[in-house]
Amino acid sequence: MKMNSKQKYILSLLAVLIIGMILGILITGRIVNRRVDRLQEYFTEQGFGRQFMMVLDPTPEQMDKIRPILRNYALKNHENMIQYRKGQAELMINLQKDLKPYLTPDQISRLEDLRNRWDRRFWWQRQRQMMRMRHGRGPGMGPGGPGGPGGPDNPDRGPGGPMPIE
């Protein structure tokens, strides 16, 4: 079958559109994932301090005074998040108990499956976060820009290591 120039043009246009859509989806997914990782980092002790150090970009003189304050609030923030998660888990357990008498066996099974998926998701997120922290960077964070608080030219940061806040 021979294609005329109009068919070739339409086929080429469709191919470019499909490739563009695929690239757009991949790039958007990566951007969203990076933003979610940064948000999750805020709830870790190291990530909390690193985020505030990046925003404040303190001078070396300020670092000595700021670190203990950030460390104190990082611990409080982390404890607050742990309490929140425990409260949410308890809330979901109570919801399941209160709903159970009114549900069919199939609905109970689906509710238990949902809870198991949530438990696994939070476990995997925590594992991923811990691996990133072990490798010297928070979720979605690179080494930082040159001269910046997370950058390679900063004397307070070891090569590839986390930003010290203590």
N, C-alpha and C positions, 0 to 999 in steps of 0.2 A: 504494500500500500504506500503510495506516494503522498507526502504531505506538501501542501502548498505553503506559501510564505505566511499567510494569515494563521494557519494552524500551528506552524513553528513558533510564531510570535506569541500566540496564546499559551502554548505549552511552556515556552521559556518563561513567560510571565508567571504562570502558575508555579513553576519550579522555584523561581526566585521568592515568591510569596510564601511558599511552604518552608523553604530554608529560613527565611526571615522570621516566620512564626516560631520555628523550632529554636532558633538562636534567642529570640526574645523570651521564650519560656525558660530556657536554661539560665539566661542572665538574670532574669527576674527572680527565679528560684534561689540563685546564689546570693543575691542582694538581700532577700528576705531572710534567708538562713543566717547570714552574717549579722543582721540586725537582731534576730532572735537570740543568737549566741551572745551578743554584747549585753542584751537585757538580762540573760541568765547569769552572765558573769557578775553583774551588780550584786547578786545575792550570795556570792562567795566572799570570804574574808579578804583574800588577795585581790580579787577583782574589784571589790568596793574601793580599796585603797588605790589601786592602779587607775581606776576611772577618775577619781577625784584628783590624783596627781596629774593626769593628762589634762584635765580641765584647768586646774590652777597653775600648772607649770611653775612651781615655786623655785625661788633662788636657792642656792646652797645654804644660805643663812636661815631661810625659812624652813627648810627641810627638817632640821633638828627639832623645831617647835611643832611642826605640823604632823610629823609621823606618829607621835604618841596619841594625838587627838584622833587621827584617822584610824589608828589601830583600835582604839577604844570603841569608836563608832562602828567600825567594821565588825567587831565581835558582837556588839549589840544588834546590828543589822542581821547578822547571820543567825543569832539566837532567835530573833524575831521571826525570821523566815522558817526556822525549824518549828517553832510553836505554831505558826500559821499552817504549815503542812500537816502537823499532827491534828490540829483542829479540823482541817478539811477532811482528813482520813476518818476521824471520828464522826463527823457530820454524814459522810457517805455511808458508813457502817450503820448509823442510826436510821438513815433514810431507807436503806435496804431492809432493816428489821421492821420498820413501820409499813413498808409496802408489801412485804412478803405475804401476809395473810390474805391479801386481795388479788394476788397474781396467780396466773396459771403456772404449771410446772415449766412450760416453754418460756414464759416471760421471766421467771426466776432464773432460769438457765442463761438467758440473754443478759440479764442484769449482772449475774456473776461473771459472765464473759467480759462485760464492759469493765467491771472492777478489776479483773485480772489484766486486761489490756492497759488500764491506767497504771496499775502497779508496775507492770513491765516497762512501760514507757518512762515512768519516773526513775526506775532503776537504771535503764539504759542511758537516760540523760545524765544521771549522776556519774555513771561509769565513764562516759565520754568526757565529762567535765573534769573528772579526776585525772584521766589520761593526759588531757591538755595541760593541766596544772603541773603534772609530773615532768612534762617536756618543756617547762619553762615559759608557757604562754597561756593566756586565758582563751576562752572560746572566741573564735573569730578574730583574734588579735595577732597581728604580725609584730615585728620587733619595734615598730614605731618609726617616726621620721627622724632624720639626722638632727641631733642637738635637742630634740624634744625629750620629755620625761621618760618615754619608753624607748628612746632611740639609742643607737649604738654609740653615739658620742657622749652619752651621759655617764659620768664617772660613778654614779650611784647605782648603776645597773651592770650586773655581770654579763658576760657574753651569752645571750640567749636566755638568761635567767629572768625570773619574775621581778617586778619592781618592788624593792624592799620598802615596807612601811613601818617597820619596827625600829 
